[in-house]
Amino acid sequence: MTGSGSADGPSIANEAALLEKVRELVTGEPALAVVLATVARLLTETLAADGCLVYQVEEDGDLVVVASHPSAPDDGEPLRMPKGFGVTGRVAADVVAVTLVDDDPRNQRHRGLLGLQDRQRVSRLCVPARTPEGDCSAVLAVHCRTHREFAPPELALAGRVADLIGLRVHLERVSCAVQGYREEWEALVATTVAGQEAERRRMAWDLHDGVTQAIASLMFHLSAAEVALGDGDLDYVTEQVRAARSLADLALGETRSAIDGLHSPVLEDLGLAAGLVSMARAVPSLQVEVEAQDLDLPDHVATSLFRIAQEAVQNAAKHSGADKAVVRLVKHGRTVVLSITDDGRGFGAPGAAGVQRGLPAGSRYGLAGMSERVHLIGARLKITSLAGAGTTVEVSVPDVE
């Protein structure tokens, strides 16, 4: 029941001193826990109450006691109130202050924090700490174990203190979010740089194993042909020139393959569906079927999906022992889904904590690269694989017009 209040309240001098101390705390104290604990003490003393609890509103709406005066013993997990539960839950949900006379809390841990004996009642003043957007980030709950009607001036003063706390809690959350984004960005940059270096190493090995070896052999055959030409052995010259021509064709093919790995003119000219078909034809060691809708996607999304499909097909061809792979590109409502399924030997699929655990050694960078591409376009990556049962890589891009 809401009390009618009284004319009594803190003096103007006490009110001004309290607000000044709270402002200094909010702007000068780096530790939020210290701010909240000190404010609980100051409110208790200024309002001549028995104590004060500070509840912080979690992201899921639950309330957790994060500070109190007098200090509560550390007995493990802090008191948690479900979203909307009890008086403080209503205050947080409605963002409206409440005063009660002779309240009888049911939660035994809550009664312990209030210092209540069996059947003892308590008078309470609960005010929401509002954010600049008008939401509630915390609740300040002052209590008195004797019958008391908190007066309107006391409610108003507690509300002004709570708004300062609301601003500080909001700034703390924004700061944590910014720090989280900064760490995420730094991790992304580090992974991107590592990926670029890995890609350069891969290209170097491809050129070394393919183009360089072919050119070295070509030079050997041309040198042999030159010597044979001086000896007048035209049949041997013809044989060496033919071998050199074959190696030149091999080197050209390896070079084109390396270039295609970096740039896909078909993707730019004809779109993602045609690009996937062209990519499938360039994998002679694997039968690749493509079922792709012709979708109008943003360039960065189409490019990312193409590279993911390219990497998944290459992994299947090189590491899985697969005979066949199927690439599908469809749109369900506003979600675009790309899936690549192979009939290879499979592996223990990675968990959510990391894309590299339990993978074939040669495919680790490929799946890590897929994860980064998926993250950049705001999509979801799902890898389903069992040893001996093949692998499916699925990418879902939500909210596509």
VOROFI-155449 format. One record per residue: x, y, z of N, C-alpha, C, CB in turn. Coordinates in steps of 0.2 Angstrom, whole numbers, plus 5000, padded with zeros to 4 digits. Glycine has a CB too. Example, Ala and Ser with C-alpha at 12.3 -4.5 7.8 and 13.67 -1.06 7.14 Angstrom:
506649725039506249785039506649845039505749785045/506449895035506849955036506450005039507049975029/
***
This chain:
500449945000500050005000500450065000499550005006/500350114996500750174996500550225001500650214989/501050245005500950285010500750355008501650295015/500450395013500250465011500750515012499650485015/501350495015501850545016501750585021502050585009/502250635023502250685028502650745026502550655035/502550795030502950855029503650855031502550915033/503850805034504550795036504950775031504650745042/505650795031506050775026506750805027505850795019/507250785023507950815024507950895023508450785019/508350925027508450995027508751015020508851025032/508651075018508951095012509651095011508751175010/510051105017510751095018510951025017510951125024/510550985020510750915019510650885012510350865024/510150905009509950895002510550914997509250915000/510750974998511251004994511850964995511351074995/512050955001512650915002512650844999512850915010/512150815000512050744997512150744990511350714999/511750794986511850794979512550814977511350844976/512850854980513550874978514050814979513750934983/513950774984514350714985514250664980514250684992/513650654978513450604973513750624966512650594973/513650694965513950714958514750704958513850794958/515050714964515750704964515950634963516050734971/515550594966515650514965515550494958515150474970/514950514955514750494948515250514943514050524947/515550574944516050604939516750584941515950674939/516950574947517650564949517850494951517750614954/517450454953517550384956517550334950517150364962/518150304948518150264943517850194944518850244941/517750174950517450104951516750114953517850074957/516350084948515550084949515350054956515250054943/515650004958515449964964515550014970515849904965/516050054970516250104975515650154975516950134975/515550184969514950234969514350204972514850254961/514150144970513450124972513450114980513250054968/513950084982514050064989514050134993514650024991/514350184991514450244994513750284994514950294991/513450284988512750314988512250284992512550314980/512250214993511850174997511950205005511950104997/512550215007512650245013512450315014513450235015/512550355009512350425010511650435010512650465004/511250395006510550395006510250375013510250355000/510550325015510350295022510450345027510750235024/511050385027511150435033510750495032511850445032/510650515026510250575024509550575026510350605017/509250515024508550505026508450465032508250455020/508950465036508850435043508550365043508550485048/508750325038508450255037508850205040508250245030/508650145040509050085042509450055037508550035045/509350075031509850045026509550055019509849965027/509950035014509750045007510049995003510050115004/509649964998509949914993509949944986509449844994/510449924982510449944975510449884971511149984974/509849884967509749834962509949854955509049814962/510349814952510549834945510149794940511349824943/509849824935509449794930509849754925508949834927/509849694924510249654919509949664912510349584921/510249634907510049644900509349604900510549614896/509349544903508749504903508149534907508849434905/508249584910507749614915507749594922507049604912/508149544924508149524931508549584935508549464931/508349584941508749634946509149594950508149674950/509749624951510349594955510549644960510949564951/510549624967510849674972511549674971510649644979/511849734969512549744968512849794974512649774961/512449824978512749864983512249864989512949934981/512449874995512049885001512349925006511749815003/511949955010512149985017511649965022512250065016/511849935028512549915029512749855024512549885036/513349845024513649795019513449725021514449805019/513149695016512949625017513549575017512449605012/513449525021514049475021514049435014513949415026/514649425011514749395005514649315006515449405002/514049295004513849225005513749184998513249215009/514149204993514049174987513749224982513749114987/513249194978512849224973512449284976512449174969/512449344973512049394975511349384974512249464972/510849414978510149414978509949434971509849454983/509549384967509249404961508549394961509549354955/508249454958507549454958507249444950507249514961/506849394949506649394942506249454939506149334941/506349464933506049524929505349534931506049514922/505149594934504449604936504249584942504049584931/504649544946504549514952504549564958504949454954/503949574962503949614968503949684967504549594972/504049724972504049794971504549824967504049824978/505149804968505749824964505649814957506449804967/505449754956505249734949504749774945505049654948/504249794949503749844946504049904945503149844951/504449934950504749994949505249994943505250014955/505649944942506049944936505649934929506549884936/505149894929504749884923504349954921504249824924/504049984926503650044925504050104925503050044930/504650104928505050164929504650214933505250194922/504350194938503950244942504150224950503150234941/504250274954504450264961503850244965504750334964/504050204970503450184975503750184982503350104973/503250204986503350204993502850154997503350274997/503050115002502650075005502750075012502749995003/502150065016502250065023502049995026501750115026/502349965030502249895033502249845028501549895037/502749845023502849795018503049725021503349815013/502849675018503049605021503349565016502449575024/504049575014504349535009504349465010505049555008/504249425004504149355005504849315004503749325000/505349345000505949304999506349315006506349344993/506549255008506949255014507649285014507049175017/507949275008508649305007508549385007509049285001/508049405004507849475004507749505011507249495000/507349465015507249485022507849485026506749435025/508349445025508949445028509349505027509349385026/509349525020509749585018509349655022509749595011/508749645023508349705026508449705034507649705024/508749645036508749645043508149625047509149705046/507649595044507049585047506949515051506449585041/506649515056506449455060505849425058506449475068/505649365060505049335058504449385059504949275062/504049385055503449425055503549505055502949405061/504149525055504249595056504149625049505049605058/503849685049503749725043504249775042503049745043/504249805036504749865034504349915030505349825030/504549975031504350035026504950045021504250095030/504650055015505150055009505050115005505149995005/505550145002505550194997505950164991505850264999/505650154985506050124979505950174973505750054978/506550194971506550244965506950214959506850304967/506750224953507150194947507650244945506650194941/508250214944508850254941508750254933509550224943/508550314931508350314923508950334919507850364922/508950304913509450314908509250374904509650254904/509650404900509450464895508950444891510050484891/508850374889508250354885507650344888508450294881/507650354895507050344899506950274902506450364895/507450224901507350164903507650164911507750114899/507550104914507850094921508450054921507250064925/508950074923509650034924509750014931510150084921/509450044936509450014943508950044947510150044946/508850014953508350034958508650044964507749984958/508550104967508850124974508250114979509050194974/508350064984507750044988507950064995507549974988/507750114998507850135005507350105010507850215006/507550075016507150045020507150065027507149965019/506650055031506650075038506250025041506350145039/506449995047506149935050505649955055506649895053/505550015056504950045060504450075055505150095065/503850085058503250105054503450185052502650105058/503450195045503650255043503350275036504450265042/503050335035502850355029503350405026502150385030/503750385021504250425017503850485014504650385012/504050545016503750605013503950625006503950665018/503550655002503650674996504350714995503150724993/504550754999505250784998505750724998505350835003/505650675002506150625003506150584996506050575009/505550574994505550534987505850574982504750524986/505750644982506050684976506750684977505750754977/507050684983507750684984508050624981507950704991/507750564983508050504981507950494974507650444985/507450524971507350524963507950554960506750544961/508150614963508650654960509350614960508750724963/509450584966510050544967510050484962510150514974/509450454961509450394957509550414950508750364958/509350474947509450494941510250504939509050554939/510550524944511350534943511650464943511650564949/511350414947511650344947511450314940511350304952/510850324937510650304931511050324925509950324929/511250384926511750414921512450374921511850484921/512650364927513350334928513250254926513550334936/512750224928512750154926512650144918512050114929/512250194915512250194908512950204904511750254905/513350254907513950264904514450204905514250334908/514350174911514750114912514650064907514650084919/513950054905513850004900514050024893513049994900/513950084892514250104885514950094885514050184884/515350114890516050104890516250034889516350134897/515849984893516049914892515849894885515649874897/515349914882515149904875515749924870514449934873/515949984871516450014867517149974867516650084869/517249954874517849914875517749844871517949904882/517149814872517049754868517149754861516349724870/516849814858516949824851517649834849516449884849/518049864853518749884852519049814852519049934857/518949774857519349704857519149664851519149674863/518449664849518249624844518549654837517449634843/518649714836518949744830519649724830518849824830/520049734836520749714836520849644834521049734843/520349594837520449524835520249514827519949484839/519849554825519649544818520249574813519049584816/520549624815521149654811521649604812521349724814/521849574818522349524818522249464814522449504826/521549444814521449384810521449394803520749354812/521249454801521249474794521949474791520949544793/522449504795523149514793523449444793523549554799/523249404798523549334798523249294792523349294805/522649304790522349274784522649294778521649294784/522849364778523149384772523849354771523249464772/524249354777524849314776524849244775525249324783/524349214777524249144776524049134768523649114780/523649174766523449174758524149184754522949224757/524549234756525149244753525549184753525549304755/525649154758526049094759525749034755526049064766/525049034755524748984750524948994743524048974752/524849054741525049074734525749054732524849144733/526149074737526849064736527048984735527349084742/526748944739526748874738526448844732526448834744/525848874730525548854724526048874718524848884723/526348934718526748954712527348914712526949024713/527648894718528248854719528148784716528548854726/527548754719527448684717527148674710526948654722/526848734707526548724701526948764695525848744701/526948824695527248864690527948864690527048944691/528248874696529048874696529348804694529248884703/529048754696529248684694529148674687528848634698/528648694684528448684677528948724673527748704675/529148784675529548834671530248804671529548904674/530448774677531148744678531248684673531248724685/530748644673530748584669530748614661530148544670/530348664660530348684653531048714651529848744653/531348744655532048774654532548714652532348814659/532448664656532848604655532748574648532748544661/532148564646531948534640532248584634531248524639/532148644635532348694630533148694629532148764631/533448684635534148684635534448614631534448684642/534048564632534248494629534048504622533748444632/533548534620533348544613533948594609532748584612/534148644613534748684610535348644609534848744615/535548604613536148554612536048514607536248514619/535448474606535248434601535248464594534648394602/535048524594535048564588535748574585534648634589/536148584590536848594588537148524585537348614593/536948474588537148404585536748384579537048354591/536248424577535948404571535448344573536348384566/535248334579534748274580534048304581534948244587/533748314575533148354574532548314578532948364567/532548244578532048204581532048224588532148134580/532648224591532648234599532448304600533448224601/532648354595532448424596531648424596532748474591/531348394592530648394591530348364598530448354585/530648314600530348284606530448334612530748214608/530948364613531048414618530648474618531848434619/530548494612530148554611529348534613530148584603/529148474611528448454612528448454620528348394609/528948424623528848424631528848494634529448384633/529248534631529248604633528648644632529848644630/528248624626527648654625527148634630527448634618/527148564632526648534637526748574643526748464637/527448584645527548614652527348684652528348614653/527448724646527148794645526448794646527348824639/526048744643525348744644525148734652525048684640/525548684655525448674662525548734666525848614665/526048774665526248834669525748884667526948864666/525448894661524948944660524348924664524748944652/524148854664523548834667523648854675523448764666/524248834678524348854685524248924686525048824687/524548964682524549044683523749064682524949074677/523449044678522749064677522349044683522349034671/522448984686522148954692522249004698522348884693/522949024698523049074704522749134703523849084704/522649164697522349224696521649214697522449244688/521349164695520549154697520449154704520349084693/520949124708520849124715520849194718521449084718/521149244715521149314717520549354714521749344716/520349334708519849384705519449344700520249434700/518749354701518249314697517849364692517849284701/518049374686517749414681517049394680518049424675/516949324680516249304679515749324685516249224679/516049324691515649354697515449424696515949344703/515849464693515749534692515249544686516349574691/515349504681514949514675514249484675515349494669/514249424678513649384677513249374684513749324674/513549394690513249384696513449314699512549384695/513249304705513449254710513249184707513149264717/512649174705512449104702512949084697511749114700/513049124692513449114686514149104689513449164681/514349144693515049134696515149064700515149194701/514649044703514648974706514748924701514048964711/514348924696514448874690515148874687513848894685/515348934686516048944683516548914688516249014682/516448924694516948904699516948824700516748924706/516348794699516248724699516648694693515548704699/516648724688516948694682517748694682516748734676/517948734687518648744687518948694692518848814690/518548644695518848594700518748524696518448594706/519248504692519248444689519248384693519848444684/519548384699519548324703518948314707520148334708/518448354706517848344710517248354706517848384717/516748314706516048324703515648374707515648264702/515548434704515248484708514548504705515648544709/514048494708513348514705513148584709512848464707/512848624705512648694707511948704706513048754704/511548724711510848734711510748804714510348684715/510748854710510848924712510248974709511548954711/509949004714509449054711509849114709508949074717/509649154704509949214702509649274706509749224694/510049284711509849334716510249404715509949314723/509849454717510149524716510449544723509649574714/511049534725511349544731511849594731511649474734/511949634737512449684737513149654735512549714744/513549694732514249664730514649624735514649714727/514649664741515049634746514849564749515149684752/514149564749513849494751513949444746513049504752/513849464739513949414734514649384734513749444727/515149434735515849414735516049374741516349474735/515749384746515949344752515649274751515649374759/515049264749514749204748515149164743513949214746/515349194737515749164732516349134735515849214726/516749174739517349154742517249094747517749214746/516749094751516549044755516448984752515949064760/516048984746515948924742516548894739515348944737/516948944737517548924734518048884738517948984731/518048914745518548884750518248814752518548934756/517548814753517248744755517348694749516548754756/517248714743517348664738518148644737517148694731/518548694738519248674738519448624744519748734738/519148644750519348594755519048524754518948624762/518448524751518148454749518648424744517448464746/518848454739519248424734519948404737519348474728/520248444741520948434743520948384749521248494745/520548394754520648364760520048304762520648414766/519548304759518948264762518948194758518348294761/519248184753519248124749518548114746519348064753/518148174745517448174742517548154734517148234743/516948124732516848114725516448174722516648044723/515948194726515448244724515348294729514848204722/515148354727514948414731514348444728515548464732/513848474732513248504729513248574732512648464731/513248624728513248694730512548724729513748744727/512148744734511548774733511448844736510948724737/511148884732511048954734510248974733511449004730/509948984739509248994739509049054743508848934741/508449074742508149134747507549114749508149194743/507449114756506849094760506649164763506949034765/506149194761505849254763506449304763505749244771/506649334768507149384768507849354770507049434773/507949284770508549254772508849214766508449204778/509449234764509849194759510249144762510249244755/510249084759510549024762511048994757510048974765/511648994758512148954754512348894758512749004752/512348834754512548774757513048734753511948734759/513548704755514048664752514048594755514748704751/513848544752513848474755514248434751513148454755/514648394754515148344751515048274754515848364751/515248224750515148154752515848124755514848114747/516248174757516948154759516948114766517348204760/517548104769517548074775517348104781518348054776/517248174781517048214786517548224792516448184789/517348254797517748264803517348284809518348314802/517648284815517248314821517148384820517648294827/516548404819516348474817516548514823515548474816/516748584821516948624827516448654831517348684824/516548664837516048694841516048774841516148674849/515548804844515448874844516048914846514848894848/516448884851517048924854517548934849517248884860/517648894843518148904839518048864833518848894842/518248894827518148854821518648804819518048904815/519248804823519848774821519948704824520448814821/519548694830519648634834519448564830519248634840/519848514829519648454827519648454819519048434829/519948494816519948504808520548464805519848574806/520448444799521048424795521548484794520848394788/522148464795522648514796522648564790523348484796/522548544784522548584778521948624777522648544772/521448614781520848654780520748704785520248614780/521148714790521048754796520948824794521648744801/521448854790521348924788520748934784521948944784/520548884780519948894776519348904780519848834771/519248864785518648874789518648934794518548814793/519248954796519349014800519149074795520049024803/519449074789519249124784518549134783519649114778/518149074782517449074781517149114787517149004781/517349094793517049124799517149204799517349094806/517649224797517749294797517349334792518549314796/517349304786516849324781516149334783516949284774/515949274786515249274789515149334794515149204792/515549344798515549394803515449464800516149394808/515849474795515849544792515249554788516449544787/514849504786514249524782513649514787514149484776/513749494793513249494798512849424797512749544798/513149374795512749314793512949264799513049284787/512649204798512749144803513049084799512149124806/513549054802513948994799513748934803514749014799/513548884800513448814803513848764799512648804803/514248724803514648674800514348604803515348684801/514148564799513848494801514348444798513148484799/514648404802515048354799515148294804515748384798/515148234802515348174806515848134802514648134807/516248104806516748064803516448004798517248024808/516648004792516347954787515647974784516247894791/515448034786514748044784514748114780514248054790/515248144778515248204774515248264778514748204769/515248324775515248384778514748434774515948414778/514348474778513948524776514148594779513248514777/514348644774514448714777513848754775515148734774/513548784779512948824778512948894781512248794781/512848944776512849014778512249044777513449054774/511949074782511249114782511349184783510849084787/511149224778511249294778510549324779511549324771/510349354785509649374786509549444783509549374794/508949464783508749534782508949554775508949584787/508849514770509049534763508449554759509449474759/508449614756507949644753507749594747508049714751/
***
